[in-house]
Amino acid sequence: MAVLRWCQQTGVEWHYIAPGKPTQNASVESFNGRFRDECLNDTLFSTLAEARSAITSWKEDYTNETKDSPSSRRRKGSQVTTHILLSVAERRAR
């Protein structure tokens, strides 16, 4: 699996959600849904550069919007998710 390989290469720890504890993943699922709705579903990327630009722009808007939010932990999730998305896009472009 590409994500697990990326985690090993970058030293990121992979944690599974405990059975019966779906709320452990609520902020990540919220972020993923918002990213999909506000960026991915609205944009058809023709090139890797275009994808990078659109994702970076969306990430900056999202980070600035949530900077003073009590749930600012989402920013860390956005950075990891963005890195994963760009890694996947780069591999597909090869």
ABEGO torsion letter per residue (X at the ends): XAAAAAAAAAGBBBBBBBBGBAAAAAAAAAAAAAAAAAAAAABBBABAAAAAAAAAAAAAAAAAAAAABAAAAAAAAAAAAAAAAAAAAAAAAX
